[in-house]
């Protein structure tokens, strides 16, 4: 699924570094991005903690291509 998301994104934005460099010039985008960045960082922390709990119970990651990030 992440490959599909990557392809979808790349088809619409091209080079992501160039896209973000362009968008970060817009102060409204920067403000919105800062809020979302904090939310995403919090979500990532929760997902990592849940993954640690999952593995601590003796479970493996369901997707073998993902190294300890499930």
N, C-alpha and C positions, 0 to 999 in steps of 0.2 A: 504494500500500500504506500509506503513512504516513497518508493520509486515513482509511483504514479503522481504523487503530490509534487515531487521534485520536477518531473517532466512537465506537469501542468504549470508550475511556477516559472520554470525556465522558458516555456513557450510564451508566457505573457510578460516576463520582466527581463529576459536576457541575463546579463551579468548581474547577479544580486549585489555585488559590491558597488557597482556603478549605480544601480537602482537606489540603494540606501544612501549613497553619497549625494545623489540628486535630491532625494526626498528629505534628507536631514537639513537641507538648506531652508526648508519651510518651517517656520517657528511653530505653527499649529501642529504639523506632523510630529515635530520633536516633542512637544508637550504630550500629545496622545501616545506616542511611542514610549515615553518614559513611564506613563501609567501602566501600559500594557506590558512593558518589560518587567516591571515589578511583579505584576500578576503572574507572568510566565515563569519568573524565577521562583516564586512561591510554589507554583504548581509543580515545577521540576523537582524542588526539594521534597515535596510530598510524594511524588512518584518514586523518587530514589529511596525514600524511607520505606515505602510499601514494598518495593523490590527487595530491600534488605530483609524485611519481615518475611516475605515469601521464601527467600533463599534460606533464612535461618530455620525455617520449618522443614528443610530438606528438599525443597522443590527446585527444579532446574528452570531456566528461562524457557518459555514455550517456543521461542524463535531462536534456534541455534546460531543464526547469523548475528544476533545481538549479544555482545559480550557483557554479561552482568549488568544490563541496563533495563531488564524487564521489570 
